[in-house]
């Protein structure tokens, strides 16, 4: 148990930054989180793109693109992609379709999911043929629209593809469902690599929970290692479990090294924790204090542990929008810690 908030400190100034060698640095850009923070999307992205990193992960959010009449509106993704290209950075484009990064992670349009997915079920081609057909049609259309953009170096298929959807839902995509999506993706673009990602448990408790919930077909890291060209690792050493009065119960994996057997496939840290993971969906923004799960010094410590352990081809920081929120609330230390990594 610990108190959720601590005073802002300057530990981030003195922590040595691990050499990244040929590991490229990037961020994920989450328009839904920006809305939750009350920030402006274009100005937030412009602020972040001014920093000298190499990669931005963008999302093609299905329910933000396809309307009830089946018409597509890609204007939101178009302006994001144009801004990233003007900044001369590369793009990892997440296609979903069913799951994509950023809460609530499920982005199926309502007209394709009139009945909620049954809790505890595994979504298979034979149980949900309509959803599979619509999903493959969507990803094929998105790939067709953007495959000639040289800024896109890889596609992401699904998000933690076969894991349960957080703690709110217990349904899962089946391996056969994801394999059919992958087949359609490779047909639409046979040349560009595909990244799939999975959550890396950093404590005995979360590891046991993960194994139990995915015991019948393996977790998303195992599926990514089997199917994808690039294995994505979602790395969160600290997160909250339960709030009890003024104190919170946390899982703290510390900054121990880790190993992910990828059988020779290249890996990236698709999400490296760099914002708080507390009991609230929207990370707290306390004045002159930081959340227990991720202060600015953790941004550097997490990066150091991951690049030393996994030696990834790329490391994508998770939480860049939060750094802008903090900066505009009078705390520039997260952005300053990020700048130290980039030096």
N, C-alpha and C positions, 0 to 999 in steps of 0.2 A: 504494500500500500504506500502511496505517496501523494503529496499535494499536487494538484494538476498544474500549478503555475509557480514559476521561479523568477527572481529578478533577472533582468537582462545583464549578461556579463560579457567580458571581452576575451574569453578563452579562444575564440576563433582566430584571434590575431597571432597567437603563439604556436598553434599546432602546425608542425611541418606537413606540407602537402606531398603525398607520394608521387614519384615520377609516373607520368601516364604513358610515356613512350609513344607508341602509335595508336593509343586508345583515343578515339574521337569523343568529343563532349557534345551533349545535346540536352534538350528539354522536351517535355510534352506540353502541348497547348490545349487547354480545356475550356471551351467557350461556356459550358454549363456552369463550371466553377466560377468563372468570371462574373456571370450573372448573379450567382449566389453571393458573391462578395460585393456586389453593387458597383463593379468597375466597368469601364468601357472597353470593349474588345479590341478595336483597332489601335487605340492609344496604348493599351497594355502590351499588345504584341509588338508595337513599334519600340517601346521601352526595352523589351527583352531582346529584340533583334539587334540592338545597338552593341550588345556584348559579343566578343569574338569567339563564339562557339561554332560548331559545324553542322549540327543536325537539329531538325524540329520534327517531332511526331505530330501529325495532324490526324483527325478522325473524320471519316465519312459517316456521319450519324444518320442511320436509315430513316428514322421518323422525323428528322429535320430536313430531309431531302425529298422523300416521296409523299405526296399528298393523298387524301382519300380517293381522288379520281385517278390515281396512278401517275399523275404528271410529276416530273422531276424539277426541283429548284436547287441548283448547286451554288447559288450566289454566295452563301456564307463560306463554303469551302473554297470557292474561286478566289475571293479576296484574300483569304489566309494564304493560299498557295502563291498568289501574286506577290504578296508582301515578303514571304520567305525567299522567293526567287530574286526579288530586288535586292535583298540582303546577301545574295550569293551563298545561300546555305542549302544543304540537301534535306530531303524529306523522306521520312518513313510514314507511309500512308496506311492507316488502319481502316480496313474495309468493313469491320464487323463480320457479317451483317447482324447476327442476333445479339452479340455482346461486343461492347467496345469500352475503351478506357474512360474513366470518369463516371461518378455517381449519376444515375442509378445503375449504370453498366448494361441495362437492357434497353435497346432502342428500336424494337420492332414496332412499325406503325400499327395503330389499333385495328385497322381494317384487315390486317393479316394475322391478328391474334385476338379474335373475338371472344374466345374462351381462354382464361388464364392457364398457363402451363401447370399441370398438376404437381403439387408438392411431393417430393420423394420419388418422382418419376425420372426416367432417362428418355430424352427426346431422340427418337430414331427416325430414319427415313420412312419406315412402315407405319409409325404412329402419327407422324406429322408430315405427310407428303406435300400438302399445300404450303406449309411454312418453308420446307426445303426448296420447293420449286420457286417460290417468291424470293427467297434469300439468294439463291444462285443467279436468278435473273437480275437482282439488284447489283450483286458484286460484279457480274459480267458487264453490266452497263457502266458502272463506275470505272472499272479497268479500261473499258473501251474509250471512255472520255479522256482519261489521263495517262494512258500508257506511253504516249509520245513525249511526255514531259521529262526531259533529261534530269531534272532536279530530283525526281523520285528514284531512290536507289533500291528500295524494297517495299513489298506489301506486307502488312500484318493481317493474318486471318484470325478472326475471333479474338477474344480477350480471356486469358486463362480458360481455354476453350472448353474443357470437360470438368472443371471444378464447379461446385455449387456457387450460386450467385450471392456472395457475401454471407451474412448470417440471417438475412431476411428471407431467403428462399433456399429450398433444398432440392429443386429440380436441377438436372444437369443435361447438357448436350452429350449425346452418345458419340463414341469414336466413329461409328459408321456414318453418322450425320456430318461430322467434320471432314471425313475423308471424301465424301461426295462434294462438299463445298470446295475442298482443295483441288479436286479433279476439275471442277468448273473454272477455278482461278488459273490453274496451269494451262488450261485450254485457251483461256482469254489472253494470257501472256506467258508463253513458254520460256522466256529468257530471264525475266527479273526474279531475284530470289524472294522467298516467302519466309517471314519471321513468324513464329508462334511463341507465346510466352507462358510462364507459370509462376505461381507464388512459391517462394523458397522459405520453408519453415525455419525459424531461427531459435526455437526453444523446443524442449521435449514435449511440452503441452501442445503447442500448435502442430508439431510433427505428428503426434498421436491422433489429434483431431483430423488432420488432413488425410492420414492413412485410412482411418475409419470411414470417412465420408466418400472416399474414392476407391475403396478396396476392390470393386468389381472390374474396373477397367483401367486403373492407374490414374495418377493425377496429370495435370496439364504439362508439367515439366517433362514427364515421361513421354507423353504424346508428342510434345514438341520435338524431343530428341528423336523419336521414331519418324516423324512425318516432315518436319520443316527443314529448310536450308540453313536457317539461323535460329539458335535457341535463345529466347529472351528470358531473363531472370528478373523477377520482381522481388526486390530486397528491402524489407522493412524490419529492422532490428527491434524497434520498440513500438508497442501499441497498447491502447487501453482495452480492458475487458469489461469493467463494471465500475460505476460511480456509486459510492456509499457515503452519503452526507458530504462533508468537505474533502474527503479523500477518495482516491481512485485506485483500483486494482489494475496493475500493468503486467504485461509480458515484456520482459527485457532480455533480449538475446545478447546484449552487450555488443562488443565489436570483435568477437571471435572470428577467426578465419573460417572459411567454408569451402566445400568442394562440390561442384556439379558435374557429374560425368556426362559429357555430351558426345562421346564416341567419335571424337575428332572433328565434330562440326563447330564452326565458329559460334561464339556466344556474344551477346550484348547484355548489359544491365538495362532492361527496358524500363524499369522504374527503380530508381535509387532514392530512398526516403529522404526528403528535404523539406517537409512540412509536417506539422503535428498530426498524429493519428490518435485523437482523443475519443470520448464517448459520443460526441456530437458529430453529425454528418459534415457540417461546415466547420473547419478548424477554427479554434478560438483566436481572437486578436486582442489580448489583454494589453492595456496601456502600461508601458514601462516594465512589462514582464513577458516571459516566454513560456510556452507550454512545455511540460515535462518531457513529452515524447520526441520533441525535435527543436532544439535551439540552433542557432547558427553554427555552433561548434560541431554539432552532430552532422551537419551538411558535409563538413570536411572529413570527419572521422568515418562516416559511412562510405564516402568515396574512397578513402585510403584502404579500408578493409576490403572492399569489393575489387579494386584494381589489383591489389596484391594477391588476393585469393583466386579470382576467376580469370585474371588477365583478359578482360573482354575487349572486343574490337571497338566497342562504343559504350559510353555510360550516359544514360539519359536521366537527368535530375527530375524528380517528381515534386512539384510544388512551386514552380516558378511564378505562377499568378499570385500565390500567397506572399512571396517576397515583395511583389509590387504593392500589394495591400499593406504590408507592414511598412514599407518605405513611405507610402502616402499617409500612414498613420503616425509618422515620426520616428520609425525604427528602420534605418537603412542597413542594419548589420547582416541580414540574410543576403542581400545583393552584394555587400562588401565581401562576405565569405565566399560567395560564388566567384567574385572577381579574383580572389586569391587562388582558387583552383585554376582559373584560366591563365594566370601569370606563368 
